[in-house]
Amino acid sequence: MCGIVGYIGNKTIDKELVDGLKLLEYRGYDSAGVAVLKNDKIYTTKAEGNISCLEKILKNEENATVGIAHTRWATHGKPSINNAHPHISSDKEWAVVHNGIIENFGQLKNDLQHNNFTFSSETDTEVIAHLLQQLNCEDKINTVIKTCKMLEGSFALAIINKNIDGTIYLAKRKSPLYISLNNAETFVASDPICFAGKTQSYYSLNDDEFCEAKIGKLIFYNLNGETISKKPIEMTDFDIKIDKQNYAHFMLKEIQETPSILKRIVQTYKDNNAFDKINNQILKNINKIILVGCGTAYHAGLVGASFIEKFAKIEARCFVASEFRYNDPLIDDKTLAIFVSQSGETADTIMAHELAKQKGAITIALTNVLYSSLAKKVDFIFPICAGPEIAVASTKAYTAQISILNMFAKHLCNVRNNTNFNFIDSLSNLANTLKILDINCLEDISKELINEKTMFFIGRGLDYFTCEEASLKLKEITYINSQAYPAGELKHGFLALVENGTHVFVIATQKALLDKTLNGAHEASARGAKLVIATQFDIPKSQLKDIYKIISLQNFDEDLMPIASIGAFQMLSYLTSTKKGINPDQPRNLAKSVTVE
Ligand code: G6P
């Protein structure tokens, strides 16, 4: 959450900073701000709202040579100009932008107030600006290090000092921060996608590392203030232009990209099968597999656990990362732990990984970002090959994650039981024939949903997990209170909520469960529910009279149906969101990368 950008060079600084921020808007869009240094003075511009609000009031200071900028997802203090970053020390010597949470800021703030510092914001970050002033010494990087030693929690910091031209000071603990340079310019960002097309390589700061960044020169330090050397990372995978093309929104583009991503997964795993490393040698000691994630990634984990138990017959459980961390999970060196995270930066997932490692588990990251904090920590990486996902609500990454987990479950079965599943070919077949549902067929339903306050998804087995994900998509971008229920649980609460005209979406793709699911659906219909059924099966005529609408799905092997069915609901959520006048790429109060607890 929150995005940081820094720039040193001879281009118009404000513009460079804002262009960088636009690429990081997925990290938060409550407010934005820049600070630039010109003639020994720091100039700040801040705006409430997203980057376009900042862009409108930018002064484009001429002759500025260095600047830092920030897009905020509010943690401490409401979205407002006062709480927007950069924050400035009382003596106006220091400006700082921050991503993370300073856990001991209350105590630090009290101490600073006793020393007559006054605060103009409610943020935790402002303590850093005043601490820099309080601890200021001749050696500025030393001031930064001393300040960071006082901080508990997580931070990525970019800092400028009014007396030191052409320099940005950087610090990192638990929140990501990257630096890159060419001969004439130096760039700083929370995500190296900002460097694409500008430089060939970049540096990644590790926890408790610091950097003094100048033109043509980066000096790295450890917490003791000693200089350290770091190796650059070549830019490859993310060097992709982030561009909506002709689509109205990133979300629409990302949903439509799904078939081509599945093809890319097939090709990637054919060329270099990341599963091969999970061989008999490793598996002979494993008696349990756990999957851990948040939000959509958690739902992908639920589907994955089901695949693993079905195909590999290994006990598999999925956990929400924040619960896993505090429930003293029963795992040890016989556990294989898969951390599912599109971004690889979700704080709870990373902390859950730390716990699993401490307990001796073998760990895998199923991630889209191969340079992410999570990817750096795990034993093995399964890339999801989805390309940058910008819309806050995850779509193509989910479909990619469950596709890979489907293949992995079959790989485990092959290794364990000497079977011969050709899992790549079955996904390839789906990838070549999958079509994203025609928008027209969902238009009418989405028109009806715009006035709904409550609605439900019901399903059994794998379909129940699809219901959970479909329901989350709808909540995230339409703000409709939607709930998913196992179709066998309806009598235990759900039926009390059904009123005349309540929309109930029924996902029914598993033949053995079809009749039972339809029975539950008819019970809802008897209480007034409008049933919309998504299925690949022909519904018997006798059952049709109660059904309001049918969403016809393509027919694939049943274990692939979670991959084939979710697109319809991603699209339905998208259409409903846009009809309600919501920007589906940036739903209120949410952010794509949840880098704080
Ligand atoms: C946020 C995003 C979701 C995402 C979840 C987990 O809630 O808005 O789209 O599914 O975080 O993110 P991760 O990057 O760990 O998959």
Residues whose N, C-alpha, C, O or C-beta is under 5 A from the ligand:
A	BS01	G6P	C294 G295 T296 A297 V340 S341 Q342 S343 G344 T346 V392 A393 S394 A591 K592 V594
